[in-house]
Amino acid sequence: MIRAGIIGGSGYTGGELIRLLLNHTEVRLDFVFSRTRNGESLHTTFPDLTGQTTLVYTNRPEPDVDVVFLCLGHGNSGRFMEEWSFNPETRIIDLSNEFRLSETSDFKGKAFVYGLPERNADRISRARNIANPGCFATAIELALLPLAQEQLLTQAVHINAVTGSTGAGAGLSETSHFSWRNNNFSLYKPFIHQHLAEIRETLDGFGPPVPELFFLPHRGDFPRGIFATAYVAYEGTIQEARDLYASYYREAPFTLLTEAVPNLKQVVNTNSAHLHLHKHNGVLLITSILDNLLKGASGQAVENMNLMFGIPRDTGLKLKAIGF
Ligand SMILES: NC(=O)c1ccc[n+]([C@@H]2O[C@H](COP(=O)([O-])OP(=O)(O)OC[C@H]3O[C@@H](n4cnc5c(N)ncnc54)[C@H](OP(=O)(O)O)[C@@H]3O)[C@@H](O)[C@H]2O)c1
């Protein structure tokens, strides 16, 4: 059994990891660390875990586990690793943005590999530490990877994406307050969202730098999911585009092409990303949807762990969509 620990286990990605790891046949969840809930049962924070586990939160991580998931707000992972040390053999999977870019991927001798399996599966399977991608970044990179690989991103790419409220974490803020968020819709950080850097670095990795990425992120009034659309000039036929995407993702168990225009409920509560292609007047429109807490965070983190430990990539991730 893989012995696992979770740091930041009272937050949204931590909670989702607890649920996944308790149901993972190859994992034993040894501890869940919390600064603020030491000694409390996990179900006091997550009532859906009632009867699922007798674990209580701890404020002392167990140093000899096989893998640790860091589910902390941005900037806290490095601080945590300075304060607490783990066995040199312990693998680290960090869900924050701290180590995602090549210029930040080395932390005191620990090298972090960018954990997007659709781009880096071989490197992930050999990695000791993983920087798990951002949720918007995953949706957008999956939408554009096949075009980038063929160097078909020759003109500006326009991207719109809407995220649910869990994307902002469990802490209450003005824009996640029910009265503000419910029945509301808003734009934020137009053209400057922080995930653009990792998106650009991933796409640029295929060769010449991709042109301008015009990204408009939006907040939706639903809790989970990302619905992203990207469009770009494309000279091929729609069938050529479908063949390109099918070929690129032929070995990706979670990234699937759909014939019908997708809707969020077909991926919410799953680790799948669904992609749909549409051609109009020389422009290719790619729709990319996923669950921000699963393929956009904790599900992808488990997928990365499976790759690192040489077990089937979908172990513990055969999940059921809510559907309706
Ligand atoms: N939410 C998403 O959809 C999503 C998607 C992809 C990536 N991410 C990234 O994943 C990370 C976690 O996100 P989240 O949504 O789970 O956040 P969250 O709900 O705010 O949870 C973060 C947890 O970290 C702990 N924490 C906060 N400050 C800390 C500190 N200074 N030192 C140690 N622990 C601290 C807290 O738990 P305790 O008080 O119990 O210790 C808190 O519950 C973030 O970096 C986020 O950007 C999130």
PDBQT file of the ligand as one rigid body, heavy atoms in Angstrom, charges set to zero:
ROOT
HETATM    1  N1  LIG A 401      -9.970  25.205  -5.425  1.00  0.00    +0.000 N 
HETATM    2  C1  LIG A 401      -9.619  24.810  -6.634  1.00  0.00    +0.000 C 
HETATM    3  O1  LIG A 401     -10.453  24.588  -7.513  1.00  0.00    +0.000 OA
HETATM    4  C2  LIG A 401      -8.152  24.642  -6.966  1.00  0.00    +0.000 A 
HETATM    5  C3  LIG A 401      -7.827  24.109  -8.197  1.00  0.00    +0.000 A 
HETATM    6  C4  LIG A 401      -6.466  23.942  -8.533  1.00  0.00    +0.000 A 
HETATM    7  C5  LIG A 401      -5.490  24.334  -7.636  1.00  0.00    +0.000 A 
HETATM    8  N2  LIG A 401      -5.854  24.889  -6.447  1.00  0.00    +0.000 N 
HETATM    9  C6  LIG A 401      -4.784  25.296  -5.540  1.00  0.00    +0.000 C 
HETATM   10  O2  LIG A 401      -4.738  24.349  -4.474  1.00  0.00    +0.000 OA
HETATM   11  C7  LIG A 401      -4.336  25.002  -3.259  1.00  0.00    +0.000 C 
HETATM   12  C8  LIG A 401      -5.403  24.752  -2.186  1.00  0.00    +0.000 C 
HETATM   13  O3  LIG A 401      -6.632  25.295  -2.683  1.00  0.00    +0.000 OA
HETATM   14  P1  LIG A 401      -7.989  25.114  -1.874  1.00  0.00    +0.000 P 
HETATM   15  O4  LIG A 401      -9.046  25.571  -2.807  1.00  0.00    +0.000 OA
HETATM   16  O5  LIG A 401      -8.074  23.767  -1.280  1.00  0.00    +0.000 OA
HETATM   17  O6  LIG A 401      -7.763  26.194  -0.723  1.00  0.00    +0.000 OA
HETATM   18  P2  LIG A 401      -8.552  26.339   0.660  1.00  0.00    +0.000 P 
HETATM   19  O7  LIG A 401      -9.896  25.732   0.548  1.00  0.00    +0.000 OA
HETATM   20  O8  LIG A 401      -8.436  27.755   1.037  1.00  0.00    +0.000 OA
HETATM   21  O9  LIG A 401      -7.698  25.432   1.669  1.00  0.00    +0.000 OA
HETATM   22  C9  LIG A 401      -6.356  25.707   1.973  1.00  0.00    +0.000 C 
HETATM   23  C10 LIG A 401      -6.034  25.131   3.357  1.00  0.00    +0.000 C 
HETATM   24  O10 LIG A 401      -4.665  25.406   3.652  1.00  0.00    +0.000 OA
HETATM   25  C11 LIG A 401      -4.508  25.583   5.050  1.00  0.00    +0.000 C 
HETATM   26  N3  LIG A 401      -3.710  26.805   5.237  1.00  0.00    +0.000 N 
HETATM   27  C12 LIG A 401      -4.071  28.060   4.957  1.00  0.00    +0.000 A 
HETATM   28  N4  LIG A 401      -3.069  28.910   5.232  1.00  0.00    +0.000 NA
HETATM   29  C13 LIG A 401      -2.040  28.155   5.671  1.00  0.00    +0.000 A 
HETATM   30  C14 LIG A 401      -0.720  28.427   6.103  1.00  0.00    +0.000 A 
HETATM   31  N5  LIG A 401      -0.260  29.670   6.147  1.00  0.00    +0.000 N 
HETATM   32  N6  LIG A 401       0.074  27.388   6.484  1.00  0.00    +0.000 NA
HETATM   33  C15 LIG A 401      -0.384  26.146   6.449  1.00  0.00    +0.000 A 
HETATM   34  N7  LIG A 401      -1.648  25.824   6.066  1.00  0.00    +0.000 NA
HETATM   35  C16 LIG A 401      -2.447  26.818   5.668  1.00  0.00    +0.000 A 
HETATM   36  C17 LIG A 401      -5.900  25.722   5.659  1.00  0.00    +0.000 C 
HETATM   37  O11 LIG A 401      -6.174  24.523   6.357  1.00  0.00    +0.000 OA
HETATM   38  P3  LIG A 401      -5.976  24.400   7.949  1.00  0.00    +0.000 P 
HETATM   39  O12 LIG A 401      -6.439  25.671   8.580  1.00  0.00    +0.000 OA
HETATM   40  O13 LIG A 401      -6.826  23.237   8.293  1.00  0.00    +0.000 OA
HETATM   41  O14 LIG A 401      -4.526  24.120   8.177  1.00  0.00    +0.000 OA
HETATM   42  C18 LIG A 401      -6.829  25.780   4.458  1.00  0.00    +0.000 C 
HETATM   43  O15 LIG A 401      -8.023  25.068   4.686  1.00  0.00    +0.000 OA
HETATM   44  C19 LIG A 401      -4.197  26.484  -3.605  1.00  0.00    +0.000 C 
HETATM   45  O16 LIG A 401      -2.857  26.790  -3.838  1.00  0.00    +0.000 OA
HETATM   46  C20 LIG A 401      -5.029  26.629  -4.867  1.00  0.00    +0.000 C 
HETATM   47  O17 LIG A 401      -4.638  27.686  -5.689  1.00  0.00    +0.000 OA
HETATM   48  C21 LIG A 401      -7.160  25.039  -6.083  1.00  0.00    +0.000 A 
ENDROOT
TORSDOF 0
